Amino acid sequence: MELECSIGVPENDSEITVYCGSQGPVSDREQVAEALGIPQEKVRIAHRYVVGFWRKEDVAGQVLAAIGAWVTRQPVKVLFSREESLRVHHKRHAEKCTTK
């Protein structure tokens, strides 16, 4: 099963490309643009193939990679380890259960 991975690449002074495996590239684009404070047309989401074992309809490292690349003007890769994925990703919601 694949891990969450995003790569942000600044294209010029005002545009960015984010390579990621996601089921929601339109939403990814909206969130990256909002986080960077730039128009959506300046954000390109290069959608990669997704293996269907893990849900990937919510943003994971896309915004982090975009911000890192935007600030440093260098490509930035965000790759969650399996432990990080299970601890902090949106598919792992906090829950408290009791049974009787």
N, C-alpha and C positions, 0 to 999 in steps of 0.2 A: 504494500500500500504506500502510495506516495505521500511525502510530507508537504506541508505548505511552503512554497517558495515564491518570492517575488523579486524582480530585478528592476530597479529604477534607473533610467538613462536620460540625462539631460540632453536634449537635441540642439538647443541653441539658448539664447538668453531668455526666451519666453515660452518654450515648449518642453514637454517631457513625455517619454514613453515608459510604460510599465509593462513588463513581461510577467505573466502570471497564469496559473491554472485556476480558473474560476468559472462558476456557472452564472455569474451576474456581471458581465463586463460593463453594461450600461450603468448599473449602480456603482461599480468600482470607479468609473470615470467621474460620476457626480461627486463621490466622496473625496477622491484625490483632488479634484479641482477646488472643492470647498476648503480642504485642508491647506492647500497652497495659496488660496485666494486668487486664483486665476480663472479665466473663462474655460468652460468645458472643451471648447474647440481647440484649446492649447494642450489638451491631455489626450494621449493615444494609449489605449489599452490593447496590447498585443496578446490576444487570447491564445493560450496554449491548450493542448489536449488535456482532458481531465479523465482520470480513472475514477469510476463511479463508486468506489467503496466508501469514501468519506464525503460528507456534504460540504460543498464549496460555494454556496450561494451568498455567503456573507463575506465582507472584506476581512482579510487576515493581515498579511504583511504588506499589502499593496500601498497603503498610506505611509507606513514606516519607510519603505524603500523609496517612495517618491519624495518624502521630506528629506531623507538623507542625501539623495542625489541632487535635489534642488539646492540644498544648503552648501554641499561640498563641490558641486559642479563636476562630480565624478560618478561613474556607475556604482550603485550600491545594491548588494544582494542581501536579502533577509530570508534565512532558511531556519525554520523551527526544527529543533530536535524532536524526537518522539515524545520525550518527557515534557518539553515546553508545549507541544501541541495538545497533549492530554490535560495539562494544568491550566492553560490560559485561553485556549481557543474558544470561539463562540459555541462550538458544539458540546462543550463541557460546562454546562451551567451548574452553579452551586445548588446543592439540594440537601435537605435534611429529611430523613425518613424515619418513621417509627412504626413498628408492627406489634401486634398483640396476639 
